Amino acid sequence: MSFDDFDEDLDLAGEKPVRSKTPASKTPTAGKKVTLYFMSTIGPGEKKEKLTVNNNNRVKDIKRTLGNLYGLNPNDFHLSSGGVTMDENSQLDDYSVNDGDDILLIPASTAG
């Protein structure tokens, strides 16, 4: 049997076009991706995770992701880069982070 045996004329007139079930991307279209190392100083031992993020993301959104990753409430910690505590409503790019930089997760009670 060959494929020629299945030669049938499909009339697709009036049919709805197939729509993708893939969700639209939520990543910002502007900015660039940077790979950062997030180091948690919360709890016993030091934990370090590598994450690639868009530098136009807000600090608040990154904290939410890290909270899920480390099993922490985002309200219980702050992010710090170069000795500066990051503001939640700022974009990551406001802190001039570069590929390979370390970002600290510090307990909210010790952040300045």
C-alpha positions in Angstrom: 0.0 0.0 0.0 1.3 3.4 -0.8 0.3 6.9 0.2 -1.2 7.5 -3.2 -3.9 5.0 -2.2 -5.1 7.6 0.3 -5.5 10.4 -2.1 -8.6 12.1 -0.8 -9.7 15.7 -1.3 -10.3 17.3 2.1 -12.6 20.3 1.9 -11.5 22.6 4.8 -13.7 25.5 3.8 -15.7 26.8 6.7 -13.4 25.1 9.3 -12.0 27.1 12.1 -8.2 27.4 12.0 -6.3 25.4 14.6 -5.2 27.5 17.5 -2.1 26.7 19.6 -2.7 25.5 23.2 0.8 26.8 24.1 0.4 29.7 26.6 1.8 33.1 25.5 5.2 33.9 26.9 5.2 36.1 30.0 8.8 37.0 29.7 9.5 40.7 29.1 10.4 41.4 25.4 12.9 44.1 26.3 16.1 43.6 28.3 18.7 40.9 28.2 19.1 37.6 30.0 21.7 37.3 32.7 22.9 34.3 34.6 23.1 35.0 38.3 24.0 33.0 41.4 21.5 33.4 44.3 23.0 32.5 47.6 20.7 32.0 50.6 22.1 33.0 54.0 18.8 31.9 55.7 18.8 28.8 57.8 21.6 26.3 58.4 24.3 26.1 55.7 24.7 28.2 52.6 22.6 27.3 49.6 23.5 28.6 46.1 21.3 28.4 43.0 22.1 29.4 39.4 19.2 31.2 37.6 19.0 32.9 34.2 16.7 35.9 34.4 15.7 38.9 32.3 17.3 42.1 33.7 14.0 43.9 33.1 12.2 41.7 35.6 11.1 43.4 38.8 12.9 42.4 42.0 9.5 41.4 43.5 8.9 38.9 40.7 12.4 37.4 41.2 11.8 37.1 44.9 8.6 35.2 44.3 10.5 32.7 42.1 13.3 32.3 44.7 10.8 31.9 47.5 9.3 28.9 45.6 12.8 27.6 44.9 14.0 27.8 48.5 10.7 27.2 50.2 10.6 30.7 51.7 8.0 33.4 52.0 9.2 36.3 49.8 8.3 38.7 52.6 10.8 37.0 54.9 13.9 38.0 52.8 15.5 40.7 50.7 17.9 40.5 47.8 21.2 42.2 48.1 23.9 43.0 45.4 27.2 44.7 46.1 26.1 45.5 49.7 22.9 47.3 48.5 19.5 46.0 49.4 17.3 45.9 46.3 13.9 47.6 46.3 11.1 45.3 45.4 9.5 47.6 42.8 12.8 48.3 41.0 14.0 46.4 37.9 17.0 44.1 38.3 18.8 46.3 35.7 18.7 49.3 38.1 21.4 47.5 40.1 23.8 46.9 37.1 24.1 43.2 37.6 26.3 41.2 35.2 26.5 37.6 34.2 28.0 35.5 37.0 27.2 38.0 39.8 26.2 36.7 43.2 23.0 38.0 44.7 22.4 37.3 48.4 19.1 36.4 50.0 19.2 38.0 53.5 16.6 37.7 56.3 14.2 40.7 56.3 15.1 41.3 60.0 18.8 42.1 59.1 18.3 44.1 55.9 19.1 47.7 56.0 
